[in-house]
Amino acid sequence: MAGSKSKKKNREEADKYSVLLPTYNERENLPLIVWLLVKYFGESGYNYEIIVIDDGSPDGTLQIAEQLQKIYGEDKIVLRPREKKLGLGTAYIHGIKHATGNFIIIMDADLSHHPKFIPEFIKKQKEGGYDLVSGTRYRGDGGVYGWDLRRKLISRGANFVTQVLLRPGASDLTGSFRLYKKDVLERLVERCVSKGYVFQMEMIVRARQLGYSIGEVPISFVDRVYGESKLGGNEIVSFLKGLLTLFATT
């Protein structure tokens, strides 16, 4: 019994968490989100790295990231920029290639997702041995703050329709704050064909198809403090097309 406990402790101590931060025009938000990540990982004692994947931001996001790397060290802040905006899915693929952790955390860099929830994600994963843990705005103490009625209706409506059509076994499909086992994320990304906002939804649907276990942690989603939201009419149309495609193929 003591031997099994010792093996579990050694395995947990060996765990490393790679945070993937895709960025585009986030120069105001990046210093704060990185500071918060360093703070909460430091307090919890987990080993980590932050991988910034900037897609050629014209506002100087990469230059800010370079300054942060000098402050926190190259072992903690890893820069893997790309020349232009190539999409969220390919950003994750790019980040995974350079990740040295056995767990991957994906989140937005615009302060919508607070790093204070990460220790809860890790605890949940360890308790249930889940293949992935997803933040949910629609269960327990979860919620959305800073959105107008239009955005809330769009989000709620999209989630409701998705639940009815796909029955994914998770309460929040369109969220993008998650923890994955690295090998699980690699397999899911290989199978996903969607782009944009539908990509996150397909990840959960494919996970269910492949029999992966999904845990959930209630989170507070806060609308971005700096910069403009990237959700527009084109994204809504793309979401609906992607939803119908998933319904027809899963």
Secondary structure, 3 states (H helix, E strand, C coil): CHHHHHHHHHHHHHCEEEEEEEECCCCCCHHHHHHHHHHHHHHHCCEEEEEEEEECCCCCHHHHHHHHHHHHCCCCEEECCECCCCCHHHHHHHHHHHCCCCEEEECCCCCCECHHHHHHHHHHHHHHCCCEEEEECCCCCCEEECCCHHHHHHHHHHHHHHHHHHCCCCCCCCCCCEEEEHHHHHHHHHHCCCCCHHHHHHHHHHHHHCCCCEEEEECEEECCCCCCCCCCHHHHHHHHHHHHHHHHHC
